[in-house]
Amino acid sequence: MSIVSCVLLFRIIFLFETNFLGMAGLITESDFLALAGGLLFIFFIFAIVYQPRLVVEDCFSISPDNVVRVGDLVTIALSVRNDGFSTGNFTLTLRLNETIVASKSITLHGWSSSVVEFTFRPFEVGNFIVSVDGFRLFVLTVLPSSGG
């Protein structure tokens, strides 16, 4: 139900009570507006908190380390949580600088946490900012491969 629908519903109830139930004078227009405003505020806050919202909590594991060689297998484990009441489906995107390296879809119930692992092989030498959905995790240094 939208906010406009709520206001219209409250307005209809107000008109019904004052005109058809003979309650004119018991509730004033300003009382109605104050009540409607309060209920809309509660509705708005509940709608915000109810929505699923993904939060990246922490990157707690980098294997083998944040300094690797080209072609090495890198595994990153991080903790994520849903800060909303309802279950949410989320797609996490791992980036090296602005380049997408991996994506993973997860489902989290309201107010629950999970561990997500990404595995990839870097194929370019350099220093890269590793991030997931805008949350900066660390800087990965990729050295030339040991095979020359």
GILINTA-V785307 format. One record per backbone hydrogen bond with DSSP energy under -1.0 kcal/mol. CO is the residue of the C=O (numbers start at 1). NH is the residue of the N-H. Records with the same first field share a line. If there is no record, write none. Layout:
BEGIN
CO: NH / NH
END
This chain:
BEGIN
2: 6
3: 7
4: 8
5: 9
6: 10
7: 11
8: 12
9: 13
10: 14
11: 15
12: 16
13: 17
14: 18
15: 19
16: 20 / 21
17: 23
23: 26
28: 32
29: 33
30: 34
31: 35
32: 36
33: 37
34: 38
35: 39
36: 40
37: 41
38: 42
39: 43
40: 44
41: 45
42: 46
43: 47
44: 48
45: 49
46: 50
47: 51
49: 85
50: 86
53: 83
55: 81
58: 79
61: 77
63: 75
66: 141
68: 143
69: 72
74: 120
75: 63
76: 118
77: 60 / 61
78: 116
79: 57 / 58
80: 114
81: 55
82: 111
84: 111
88: 108
90: 106
92: 104
93: 133
94: 101 / 102
95: 131
96: 99
99: 96
102: 94
104: 92
106: 90
108: 88
109: 112
112: 82
114: 80
116: 78
118: 76
120: 74
122: 71
126: 142
128: 140
129: 97
130: 137 / 138
131: 95
132: 135
135: 132
138: 130
140: 128
141: 68
142: 126
143: 70
145: 148
END
